[in-house]
């Protein structure tokens, strides 16, 4: 992409930060001890890094992390020491959301929709890793039992990061197929750039993943709340019908992969 003015970068990044913050506040579901499922709240920052590179994306992502920290100061107040407070700020906010900068490493790939989706997947996985580390260390003995803290943290953070990842990747596929992020000014992809069959399969793939994510969230979240106290109870995971959950996810994923490879084949033929 051609160089753009600093004023454009600042204005666009500011708008994306505002949009990401709004999407994070208007959450689909919130867990009692931190974490929420949103309408792809990290995607605006992923797009910023994709457009302007790793360095600029790192600045935008870290800024977003600080904003999230300010919105979640109650979490920091649970820290038992200054070191613990700093660890929470760095792991759960600054580093967790600075991962959006990794999208800048994918902006040279040929297929925009695919590269943006891979970037979104990597960002979500890395954010999950930082939350797991925080849960297994800083939060152990606070909101997470000291015994088996790592396992607890892996499961707890997966309950919101898995659906968040699916939603973010689906949104990345859709936007990557409809908008051209590689030009100084955002524009619609040319009709000739994306065959109708590919657009249709992208839409169906997104719908399948959203439906499967909604079904899994409904099946899992209803079991993670103690019916008597209303509090989060991770032991309820044993009551989840895991074979059904796995089947729903597996079927949806298999269908999406088939359509992805078919779409890739179509795009290759078009490029020849």
N, C-alpha and C positions, 0 to 999 in steps of 0.2 A: 504494500500500500504506500502511496506517495505520502511524503511528510505533511503533517497538518499543523496548524498554528497551535501554540500553547493555550491560547484562549479557548479554542474549540475543545481541546482535551480536558481542560478544567471544567468547562460548562457541561460537556457530555458526561464526564465522570461524576460531577455533582448531581446531575439528574438521575444517573444510575444508582448512586448511593442512596438518594431519596427514595427511589422506587424499591430498591432492595430492603430498605428499612421498613417501608410501608408493608411490603409483602411478609416481612418477618413478624410484624405486629399483628396483622390480620391472619393468624395461624389457623390451620385446619384442626389441629389438636395439640394440646400442650401437656407434657408430662409433669407430675407434681414435683420432681426433684431435678428439673432442668431438662432442656431439650424440647423441640416441637416439630411438627410436620407443617410445612408451609407450601405456598404456591410457587415453588422454585425460587425462593428469595435470594439464593446465591448466584443465580444465572446472570443478572445484570452485571455483577462484578466479574464473572467468568467472561462475559462478552467484552468488557473493558480491557481485560488482559489479552484476550484474543485479538483485539483490534490494535492495541498499542504496545504489546510486548510484556515480557516478564517483569522488568523493572518498574514500569508504570503500574502494572497490575498489582505488584507487591505493595506499593504505596497505597493504592485504592483499597486493597483487601485488608491491610493493617488498619486503615482508617475506619473501615466498616466494622472491624473487630472491636475497636475502641468504642464506637457508637453502641454496639451490642453490649459491651461491658457496662456502659453508662445506663443502658436500659435494664440491665440485670444486676444492679449493685447489691440487691438483697443476697445474691449468691455469694458475692465476695465477703459479705458480712459474717458468713458462717466460718470463715477461715480462723483457725486457732492460733495463728502467728503471722508475722509480717511475711515470712518466707512462704507460707501456705497461700497467703493472699496474692503474692507475686506469681506463684505457680499457677493459681487459678486464672489470673488475668492473662498470663502468657499462653497456657495450654488450651483453655476453654474459649478464649476470645481472640487474642492477637494472632497466634500461630494457626489456630483452627480455621480462621477466616482468611488469613493471608495465603492459604493454599489456593485461593482462586487465581493467584498469579501464575500458577502452573499452566493455565490455559494459553499463556503467551508462548509456550514451547510447541504448540500445535498449529500455529497460524501459517506455517509454510506448506502444510499438506494440501494435496490437490482437491480432495472432496471436502467441501466446507461442512456439510451436515455431519459427515462421519467424524471429522477431526474435532468439531465442537462437542459432539457427543462423547468421544473418548476423553476429551479434556474434562467434561462435566463429571464423568465416572471417576477419573483419577482424583479430582478435587474432592469429591464426596468421600472417597475411600480414605484419603489422607486426613480429612477433617475427622472422620470416624476414629482413626488411629490416635489422634491427639486427645479426643474425648475419652477414649478407653484408657490411655495412659493416665490422664487426670483422675478418672474414676478409681483406678486401681491403686493410686498413690495418695493424692491430696484428699480425695473424698472417702477413702477407706476409714471406717470408724465414725464417720459423720452421717451421710445419707446412705452410704454403702457399708454393709457388714465387713469387718476386718477379715474374717474368715472367707476364703474363696473370693476375695475382692476382684481379682482379674476376671473370673468367670462371670460374676455378677455384672461387672462393668461391660463386658463384651455383650451380654444379653440385653442389659438395660439400654445401652446406646444404640444397639441394633434395632430396637423396637421403633425408634423414630428415624434413624438414619437410613434404614432400608427403604421405607416408603418415600423418604425425602430424596434419596438417590434415584429411584424410579421416576418420580415426578420431574426431577431436574433433567434427567436424560431424555425423557419424552419431550419436554419443552425445548430442549436443545436440538433434537432431531427436527421438530416442527419449524422452529425459527431459522435453523441452519439451512432448511430447504426453501424457505420463503423470502428471507431477507439476505442481502449481500453485505456482509460485514467487512469486506476487503476493499471497499472504496471509501474515500474521505467522507462522503456523505452517504448515510444509509439509504439503500434503495431496494426495491423489490427485485428478486431474481428474475431474469428474463425467461419468458415462457420456453424458449428454445434451450435454456440451460438445464431445465429439469423436465423430463418426460412426464406426461400425465399419469402413466402407470406407476412411476416412482412416487409422485406426489400422493396418489391414492393409497399406495402401500404404506407410505410414511404416516398418513392420517390414521389408517386402520391399526398400524403398529402402536401408535400413541394411544389410541382408544383402548386397545387390548391391555396395555400396560397400566393405564389409569384404572380400568375396571378391576384388574387383578390386584392392584395396590389397595384400592378401596375395600375389596373383599377381604384381603389379608389383614388390613388394619382393623376392620370390624371384628374379625374372628379372634385376633390376638388381644386387642386393647380391652375388650369386654371381660377377658379372663385375668387381666393384670390389676384388677381393682378389687380390694377386699369388700365383699357385699355388706359386711357389718359396719366397718369403720369408714369405708369409702376411700381408704388410702391405697397407694400403689403397693402391690404385693407380688413380687417376682416369682414366688412359688406357684402362682396361678398359671405359669407357663406350662406346667405339667398337665393342665386341663385343656390346653389347646389341641385341637385335632390336627397334629402336625402332618400326617399323611395327606389330608385334604388340602392343607395350606401348601405343601410341597407340590401337589398335583396341579393346583391352580397356577402357581408360579411357573412350574415346569412347562405346562402346556402353553401358557402365554409367551414364555421366553422362547420356546421352540418355534412357535408361529412367527414371532418377531424376527428370529434369526433366519428363518426360511425366506421371509419377505426381504430382509436385509441383503442376503446373498443374491436373490433374484434381482433386486434393485441395482446392486453393484454390477451384475452382469449386463444389465440394460445400459447402464452408464458407460461401461467399457466399450460396448458395441457402438454407442453414440459417439464416443471419442475417436473411434477409428475413421 
